[in-house]
Amino acid sequence: MKYRLIASAALLLGAASFVSCIDEGESNEVIDQQDKEEIEAYLEDNAMPSAKEFKDENNSIYVFWEVSVDPEVNDQILKLDTVKVNYIGSLLTDEVFDSSIEQVAKDNGVYDSRRTYGPIELALSSPRMGAIPGFEFAVSLMRVGEKATVIFPSRLGYASSPPPGIPVNSPLVFELELVEVKNGPNHQ
C-alpha cells in the first residue's frame, strides 16, 4: 500500500512537471491554428451572402452584413458608447448557446424564465458593462439598423473560461442586429 501511494505521488509530480514545461505561447498558437482551420471549414460549408463584409483572415475574424445602411446615415460608434443589440450566439456546429430573442431561446432549448429577453444594452470597451472582444469588435463596425453575422476565434470569445454550455476554446458565431446607439463621452 505504501509503495502505491509513493508511486501515485511520483506520477502526479511527474505529470505536473511535464505540464509546467509546456510553453503557454506555443499552446495559444496551436489553439489559434485549430480555430483558424475550423472557421475556414465552417465558411466553406456555410455560404455567407452579404451586402458588405469585413475579413481579417490572419486573425480569423469575419463579419458579413445581411442588412447594411448607408454609412452617411449614422455616426461611427466610439469607445464607451452604449449600444442595444439583439443577438443569437452559436457554436460552429450551429448549436445555439444563447439569444436575446425569447422565441429563438425557446426553439433552441436555452430559454431561461428568470431572464428578461430583448436587446441587451452594453457600453463598448467598458470593463463593467462590456462584452467579449469579438462581439464588441463586430458591433463597433455596425450602424443602427444593420444586421450582421460575425465569426471569430476562441481567443476573442471565452477562450479557456467559457460559461456553461460552451466548450473550452470554441470559435463562435453571433448573428447581430444593432438596434440603438447612445453616444458616450467620446462624442464631443
C-alpha positions in Angstrom: 0.0 0.0 0.0 2.8 2.4 0.9 4.5 1.7 -2.5 1.3 2.5 -4.4 1.0 5.8 -2.5 4.6 6.7 -3.3 4.1 5.6 -7.0 0.9 7.7 -7.3 2.6 10.7 -5.8 5.6 10.3 -8.2 3.2 10.0 -11.1 1.4 13.2 -10.1 4.6 15.1 -9.6 5.9 13.9 -13.0 2.7 15.0 -14.7 2.9 18.4 -13.0 6.5 18.8 -14.1 5.6 17.9 -17.7 2.6 20.3 -17.8 4.8 23.1 -16.4 7.2 22.6 -19.4 4.6 23.4 -22.0 5.0 26.8 -23.4 1.8 28.8 -23.0 2.5 30.9 -26.1 3.0 27.7 -28.1 -0.2 26.3 -26.8 -2.0 29.5 -27.8 -0.5 29.3 -31.3 -1.8 25.7 -31.6 -5.3 26.8 -30.5 -5.3 29.7 -32.9 -4.3 27.4 -35.8 -7.1 24.9 -34.8 -9.6 27.8 -34.6 -8.5 29.1 -38.0 -8.9 25.7 -39.6 -12.3 25.2 -38.0 -13.5 28.6 -39.1 -12.3 28.2 -42.7 -14.1 24.8 -42.9 -17.2 26.4 -41.5 -17.1 29.1 -44.1 -16.6 26.6 -46.9 -19.7 24.7 -45.8 -21.8 27.8 -45.0 -22.0 30.4 -47.7 -22.5 33.9 -46.2 -24.4 36.1 -48.6 -23.8 39.6 -47.7 -24.4 43.2 -48.6 -20.9 44.0 -47.4 -18.2 42.2 -45.4 -15.1 42.6 -43.3 -12.4 39.9 -43.3 -9.2 39.7 -41.3 -8.0 36.2 -42.3 -4.8 36.5 -40.3 -6.8 36.9 -37.1 -9.7 34.7 -38.3 -12.4 37.3 -37.7 -15.1 37.7 -40.3 -18.2 40.0 -40.4 -20.9 39.5 -43.0 -23.7 42.1 -43.2 -27.1 40.8 -44.1 -28.6 44.3 -43.9 -26.4 47.3 -44.4 -27.3 51.0 -44.2 -25.7 54.0 -45.9 -22.7 55.0 -43.7 -23.8 58.6 -44.0 -26.9 57.8 -42.0 -25.3 57.1 -38.6 -22.3 58.3 -36.8 -19.5 55.9 -36.1 -19.6 54.0 -32.8 -16.9 55.1 -30.4 -15.5 53.6 -27.2 -17.9 53.9 -24.3 -20.9 54.4 -26.5 -23.9 52.4 -25.2 -25.5 50.1 -27.7 -28.6 47.9 -27.7 -28.1 44.7 -29.7 -30.3 41.7 -30.4 -28.1 38.6 -30.9 -28.1 34.8 -31.4 -24.9 33.1 -30.2 -23.9 29.7 -31.6 -21.0 27.3 -32.0 -19.6 26.3 -35.4 -21.9 23.3 -35.1 -24.8 25.7 -35.4 -25.8 24.8 -31.8 -27.3 27.9 -30.2 -26.0 28.6 -26.7 -27.7 32.0 -26.1 -30.0 34.6 -27.6 -31.6 37.9 -26.6 -34.6 36.8 -28.6 -37.1 34.8 -26.4 -38.6 32.7 -29.2 -35.1 31.7 -30.5 -34.1 30.7 -27.0 -37.2 28.6 -26.6 -36.8 27.0 -30.0 -33.2 26.0 -29.2 -33.7 24.8 -25.6 -31.7 27.7 -24.0 -34.7 29.6 -22.6 -34.4 30.8 -19.0 -37.7 32.0 -17.4 -35.7 34.1 -14.9 -34.2 36.2 -17.7 -35.6 39.3 -19.4 -35.4 39.0 -23.2 -34.9 41.8 -25.6 -31.9 43.7 -26.9 -29.0 43.8 -24.5 -27.5 47.1 -23.5 -23.8 47.5 -23.1 -21.2 50.1 -23.1 -18.5 49.3 -25.6 -15.0 48.8 -24.0 -16.3 49.3 -20.5 -14.7 46.9 -18.0 -18.0 46.7 -16.1 -20.6 46.6 -18.9 -18.7 45.2 -21.9 -19.0 42.0 -23.9 -16.5 39.6 -25.2 -14.0 41.2 -27.6 -15.2 39.5 -30.9 -18.8 40.6 -30.2 -17.7 44.2 -29.3 -15.5 44.4 -32.4 -18.3 43.5 -34.7 -20.8 45.8 -33.1 -18.2 48.7 -33.4 -18.3 48.2 -37.2 -22.1 48.4 -37.4 -24.6 51.1 -37.9 -28.1 51.3 -36.3 -30.5 49.1 -38.3 -27.8 46.8 -39.6 -27.8 43.0 -39.2 -24.6 41.1 -39.4 -23.0 37.7 -38.7 -19.6 37.7 -37.0 -17.4 34.6 -36.7 -14.3 34.7 -34.6 -11.7 32.5 -32.8 -11.9 31.4 -29.2 -9.3 34.0 -28.0 -11.8 36.7 -28.9 -14.6 34.8 -27.2 -14.5 32.9 -23.9 -11.1 31.0 -24.6 -10.4 28.7 -21.7 -13.0 30.1 -19.3 -16.4 29.7 -21.1 -19.8 29.8 -19.4 -21.8 26.5 -19.1 -22.9 25.1 -22.5 -19.8 26.3 -24.4 -16.8 24.0 -24.8 -13.4 25.4 -23.9 -11.6 27.2 -26.8 -14.6 27.3 -29.1 -14.7 29.7 -32.1 -18.1 31.5 -32.0 -20.7 32.8 -34.4 -23.0 35.7 -33.5 -25.9 37.0 -35.5 -26.3 40.6 -34.5 -28.8 43.4 -35.0 -27.8 46.8 -33.9 -31.0 48.4 -32.5 -29.8 51.7 -30.9 -26.7 53.7 -30.1 -26.4 56.3 -27.3 -23.3 58.5 -27.7 -20.8 58.3 -24.9 -18.3 60.8 -23.6 -16.0 60.5 -26.7 -18.5 62.3 -28.9 -17.6 65.9 -28.3 
